[in-house]
């Protein structure tokens, strides 16, 4: 008897441009490296099977890269037709080899993430389980912190108001951006927010890779008085040695990893002890299959885990991590999904919906700028 239980019959790819209400500025804008961010490009993959099941997955790109992800996904999607959707590991490898000449990181594997996430969503739906439960959850809720209210284009007063509303909504921690050309202004902003929050509220800062090594050391030491949970991306994301030196020198935890796009890149951070908190992003590293490899490595090295962005995916992956993690709360993607994740008592709670528990809205369909379909819907 064949072990094949179902086959992929069709795939629909959608390129969606999500407009942001206002231009978003972090340190990269204030140092002249980037323009304010006004939109997010998303790649959705809807995979249907002969048995009538459907899985939904997504990847994304901030600023450039969305069209490249869509183009690569459209090229390799036919290789999934007729395959058993349960063979997720094998299918990830097959797709990587389909596009081997463009490598195993960057836009190519980010495109594969949409398929991979959709296959995991489908598998959990087949089992009638939330994805976290399929993976083997360690908890039904995860500590969460908010980032979307702490950007540099907003005044300290606005950030304080945002933080108050965020905490009242049930989110547990606040992260604000630093990395301004004026380091004294960074410290003033952090001091003002810490005073507003009080000593008991978890507070993180994120420099978005804007400091050199001496600056990161000086500012990192100056920040120690504020009892931060972590200092995020103090250096260039690929400066492994610099991160390792900083991690050894500072009392405050150092976090990084969100900009890396492969297991191998993250492994260098892990191997060298360059971070206390690893921040992988499932869509950026190629999906859930790759994320799970990273999680196992991180746990083996006793690291904290705080996945970046995409909380609709990461709440499940964090719930399945053995050590108590953090999940980043962003409200930017709310218009795309019918459902909302519940935040209460400082934690983000799993729902009982099967799979990822997300359904695309009519607005997501309206923001679709390009589609591609392969296979035969059943």
HUMOCOR-V265352 format. One line per field, one symbol per residue. psi: psi as a letter, one per 20 degrees, with the letter a starting at -180 (. if undefined). Layout:
psi: ???
//
This chain:
psi: pqipirqphqppppopooqqhqpppahhghjjhrrqpirppqoppopqrhjjqpqprqrrppcqhghgggggghgihhiipiqoiilgghhggghghhkhijakrbhghhghhgggghhhggghhhilqqghhghmqiriqqqqqqhijkriiqrhgghggggghghhiiqhrppqqajqhohhhghggggggggghrhipppqqoilkiqrggghgghghhihijlqgrpplhrphjmggggggghhhqhpqpqrihiqkrggghhhgghjkiqhoplqoghhijahghghggggggghjkqqpnqpalhhghhghhhjphqoaqppopjhjgiiqhrqppppkjqppqrjpqbhkqpqrhhghhjpiqqppqaoq.
//
